[in-house]
């Protein structure tokens, strides 16, 4: 009887998992990428980071172009 009880406990431990799956969703945002900055843009450094400023907005340079950011 001890063998069966031990075998049952071993099987229960092997087939039970403590891992759970957690799925997180990121909020969808509409990002507008500007391919080329206009000639009238200014380069501004804020807290050691470089931003491009034109039209009353700040932009960051990325591989795809310039993206609007809130400073």
C-alpha contacts under 8 A as a table, 3 or more apart, distances in Angstrom:
res1	aa1	res2	aa2	distance
1	X	4	X	5.28
1	X	5	X	6.31
2	X	5	X	5.08
2	X	6	X	5.98
3	X	6	X	5.11
3	X	7	X	5.98
4	X	7	X	4.97
4	X	8	X	5.99
5	X	8	X	5.11
5	X	9	X	6.21
6	X	9	X	5.16
6	X	10	X	6.13
7	X	10	X	5.07
7	X	11	X	6.16
8	X	11	X	5.19
8	X	12	X	6.10
9	X	12	X	5.04
9	X	13	X	6.23
10	X	13	X	5.20
10	X	14	X	6.21
11	X	14	X	5.09
11	X	15	X	6.13
12	X	15	X	5.49
12	X	16	X	5.98
13	X	16	X	5.42
13	X	17	X	7.87
14	X	17	X	7.73
17	X	20	X	7.99
31	X	67	X	7.14
31	X	68	X	7.73
32	X	67	X	6.29
32	X	68	X	7.10
33	X	64	X	7.14
33	X	65	X	5.80
33	X	66	X	5.49
33	X	67	X	5.06
33	X	68	X	7.60
34	X	37	X	7.03
34	X	65	X	5.51
34	X	66	X	4.96
34	X	67	X	6.50
35	X	64	X	6.93
35	X	65	X	4.53
35	X	66	X	6.29
36	X	65	X	6.59
36	X	66	X	7.21
37	X	41	X	6.61
37	X	66	X	7.28
38	X	41	X	5.77
38	X	54	X	7.80
40	X	54	X	6.84
41	X	52	X	6.44
41	X	53	X	5.51
41	X	54	X	4.84
42	X	52	X	5.69
42	X	53	X	5.05
42	X	54	X	6.51
43	X	50	X	6.83
43	X	51	X	5.86
43	X	52	X	4.69
43	X	53	X	6.20
44	X	50	X	5.89
44	X	51	X	5.17
44	X	52	X	6.02
44	X	53	X	6.72
45	X	48	X	5.81
45	X	49	X	5.35
45	X	50	X	4.57
45	X	51	X	6.02
46	X	49	X	5.33
46	X	50	X	6.56
46	X	51	X	7.24
50	X	60	X	7.37
51	X	58	X	6.08
51	X	59	X	5.61
51	X	60	X	5.30
51	X	61	X	7.51
52	X	58	X	5.62
52	X	59	X	4.98
52	X	60	X	6.26
52	X	61	X	7.59
53	X	56	X	6.88
53	X	57	X	5.70
53	X	58	X	4.60
53	X	59	X	6.20
54	X	57	X	5.70
54	X	58	X	6.81
57	X	68	X	7.06
57	X	69	X	7.75
57	X	70	X	7.94
58	X	68	X	6.02
58	X	69	X	5.81
58	X	70	X	6.74
58	X	71	X	7.00
59	X	66	X	5.80
59	X	67	X	5.18
59	X	68	X	4.42
59	X	69	X	5.47
60	X	66	X	5.47
60	X	67	X	5.31
60	X	68	X	6.56
60	X	69	X	6.71
61	X	65	X	5.89
61	X	66	X	4.56
61	X	67	X	6.52
62	X	65	X	5.18
62	X	66	X	5.85
62	X	67	X	7.10
